[in-house]
Amino acid sequence: MKQSRHTLVCVCGNRFPIDVWDGLDASQGPELRQQVLDGTFHRFPCAVCGETAVYDDLLNYTDFPRRHWLTIVPGVDLAYRSKWIAFADQSFHATMVEFAPPLVREWSIEMTRRLIFGIQSLREKLVAFDAGIDDRVVELLKLQLIRDGALPLDPGNRVELAAITPDEVRFTRRSGDLEVTVPRAMYGVLAGSPDLEAMCRATFPNPTLIDHAALFVPETAEDPDDASAMG
């Protein structure tokens, strides 16, 4: 793992230098993984206005003991997801299969792979994985709650998994102005459905992209003006 220097632009217009990680190997940097869970990873306070700015750019997250391979890309690029899916697939194949020793190729079969839009969305994936729950079911539960009116539909202000206990599942909106808690039994009903695999295939046609917001953000084939976003 190594760091590189970038310039972050705050909402107030202040520009300041930051040092960010180009990749995150959880087995070598467990303290960085904890920063993701604490909500402090790649977040920087602005010395002018005091607001906290988030550096949101391409990041490869690996955790070989847990068999996780996660590709995090700018959240604003969800409309260009087909290109990012291709990028994630190619990167994984080159690293874990094509140019990998036999042992690593064996690991590749066991890896859980995800394409994640936005560094802030990485946290909810780790929360789900740590709780031993299926992140596909979490996204299906969000869709059910949106349908029932319990969660708002706003892809620009995402609702994400905050915590899960033996009794409850708690969601919060990224802006911090909404919290919704539902019985864990609702998750259990979906997870235990005999139609689960069929629902997942129909809802998430690419198994790498497990994100309910992709159903509501139109896709475009045009190239983004800037593949990196900071906000």
WOKA-V95783 format. One record per pair of residues at least 24 apart in sequence whose ideal C-beta (glycine too) atoms are under 10 Angstrom apart, sorted by the first residue. I is the first residue (numbers start at 1). J is the second residue. Records with the same first field share a line. If there is no record, write none. Layout:
I=J ; J
This chain:
1=25 ; 28 ; 29 ; 32 ; 60 ; 62
6=55 ; 57 ; 228 ; 230
7=230
8=42 ; 44 ; 46 ; 53 ; 54 ; 55 ; 230 ; 231
9=46 ; 53 ; 230 ; 231
10=44 ; 45 ; 46 ; 47 ; 48 ; 49 ; 50 ; 51 ; 52 ; 53 ; 230 ; 231
11=46 ; 49 ; 51 ; 53 ; 231
12=46 ; 48 ; 49 ; 50 ; 51 ; 53
13=46 ; 48 ; 49
14=46 ; 47 ; 48 ; 49 ; 51 ; 53
15=46 ; 48
16=44 ; 45 ; 46 ; 47 ; 48 ; 53
17=44
18=42 ; 43 ; 44 ; 53 ; 55 ; 230
19=44 ; 55
20=44 ; 55 ; 57 ; 59 ; 119 ; 230
21=55 ; 59 ; 60 ; 61
22=57 ; 58 ; 59 ; 60
23=58 ; 59 ; 60 ; 61 ; 62 ; 72
24=59 ; 60 ; 61 ; 62 ; 63 ; 70 ; 72 ; 119 ; 122
25=60 ; 61 ; 62 ; 63 ; 64
26=61 ; 62 ; 63 ; 64 ; 65 ; 66 ; 68 ; 70 ; 126
27=62 ; 63 ; 64 ; 65 ; 66
28=62 ; 63 ; 64
30=63
32=61
33=61 ; 63 ; 66 ; 122 ; 126 ; 130
34=126
35=123
36=61 ; 72 ; 119 ; 120 ; 122 ; 123 ; 125 ; 126 ; 127
37=122 ; 123 ; 126 ; 127 ; 130
38=123
39=120 ; 123 ; 162
41=119 ; 120 ; 122 ; 123
42=72 ; 119 ; 120 ; 122 ; 230
43=119 ; 120
44=230
53=230 ; 231
54=118 ; 119 ; 120 ; 229 ; 230 ; 231
55=119 ; 228 ; 229 ; 230 ; 231
56=117 ; 118 ; 119 ; 120 ; 121 ; 228 ; 229 ; 230 ; 231
57=119 ; 227 ; 228 ; 229 ; 230
58=84 ; 87 ; 91 ; 119 ; 227 ; 228
59=116 ; 119 ; 122
60=88 ; 91 ; 92 ; 95
61=114 ; 116 ; 119 ; 122 ; 125 ; 126
62=95 ; 96 ; 111
63=111 ; 112 ; 126 ; 129
64=104 ; 107 ; 110 ; 111
66=111 ; 112 ; 126 ; 129 ; 130
67=107 ; 108 ; 109 ; 110 ; 111 ; 112 ; 113 ; 129
68=111 ; 112 ; 113 ; 114 ; 125 ; 126 ; 129
69=95 ; 96 ; 107 ; 108 ; 111 ; 112 ; 113 ; 114 ; 208
70=111 ; 112 ; 113 ; 114 ; 115 ; 116 ; 122 ; 125 ; 126 ; 129 ; 208
71=113 ; 114 ; 115 ; 116 ; 117 ; 208
72=114 ; 115 ; 116 ; 117 ; 118 ; 119 ; 120 ; 121 ; 122 ; 125
73=115 ; 116 ; 117 ; 118 ; 119 ; 227 ; 228 ; 229
74=117 ; 118 ; 119 ; 224 ; 226 ; 227 ; 228 ; 229 ; 230 ; 231
75=116 ; 117 ; 118 ; 119 ; 120 ; 121 ; 155 ; 156 ; 158 ; 174 ; 213 ; 229 ; 231
76=117 ; 118 ; 156 ; 224 ; 226 ; 227 ; 228 ; 229 ; 230 ; 231
77=117 ; 118 ; 224 ; 226 ; 227 ; 228 ; 229
78=117 ; 118 ; 155 ; 156 ; 209 ; 211 ; 213 ; 214 ; 216 ; 217 ; 218 ; 219
79=117 ; 214 ; 217 ; 218 ; 219 ; 220 ; 221 ; 222 ; 224
80=117 ; 219 ; 220 ; 221 ; 222 ; 223 ; 224 ; 227
81=115 ; 117 ; 206 ; 208 ; 209 ; 211 ; 213 ; 214 ; 217 ; 219 ; 220
82=206 ; 209 ; 219 ; 220 ; 221
83=219 ; 220 ; 221 ; 223 ; 224 ; 227
84=115 ; 116 ; 117 ; 208 ; 209 ; 224 ; 227
85=115 ; 206 ; 208 ; 209
87=115 ; 227
88=113 ; 114 ; 115 ; 116 ; 206 ; 208 ; 209
89=113 ; 115 ; 206 ; 208
92=208
112=207 ; 208 ; 210
113=207 ; 208 ; 209 ; 210
114=207 ; 208 ; 209 ; 210 ; 211
115=206 ; 207 ; 208 ; 209 ; 210 ; 211 ; 214
116=208 ; 209 ; 210 ; 211
117=155 ; 158 ; 209 ; 211 ; 213 ; 214 ; 217
118=158 ; 160 ; 174 ; 211 ; 213 ; 229 ; 231
119=229
120=158 ; 160 ; 174
121=158 ; 160 ; 161 ; 174 ; 211 ; 213
123=160 ; 161 ; 162
124=158 ; 159 ; 160 ; 161 ; 162 ; 163 ; 171 ; 172
125=160 ; 161 ; 210 ; 211
126=161
127=160 ; 161 ; 162 ; 163 ; 164 ; 170
128=161 ; 164 ; 169 ; 210
130=164
131=161 ; 163 ; 164 ; 165 ; 166 ; 169 ; 184 ; 187
132=164
133=161 ; 164 ; 169 ; 184 ; 187 ; 188 ; 191
134=187 ; 190 ; 191 ; 196 ; 200 ; 210
135=161 ; 210 ; 211
136=190 ; 191 ; 196 ; 197 ; 199 ; 200 ; 201 ; 203 ; 204 ; 207 ; 210
137=169 ; 186 ; 187 ; 188 ; 189 ; 190 ; 191 ; 192 ; 193 ; 196 ; 199 ; 200 ; 210
138=164 ; 169 ; 171 ; 187 ; 190 ; 191 ; 210 ; 212
139=200 ; 203 ; 204 ; 210 ; 211 ; 212 ; 213 ; 214 ; 215
140=187 ; 190 ; 191 ; 193 ; 196 ; 199 ; 200 ; 203 ; 204 ; 210 ; 212
141=169 ; 171 ; 182 ; 186 ; 187 ; 189 ; 190 ; 191 ; 212
142=169 ; 171 ; 180 ; 211 ; 212 ; 213
143=190 ; 199 ; 203 ; 212 ; 215 ; 216
144=182 ; 186 ; 187 ; 189 ; 190 ; 212
145=169 ; 171 ; 180 ; 182 ; 186 ; 212
146=212 ; 215 ; 216
148=182
150=180 ; 182 ; 186
151=178 ; 180 ; 182 ; 212
152=178 ; 180
153=212 ; 213 ; 215 ; 216
154=178 ; 213 ; 216
155=211 ; 212 ; 213 ; 214 ; 215 ; 216 ; 217
156=213 ; 217
158=211 ; 212 ; 213
159=212 ; 213
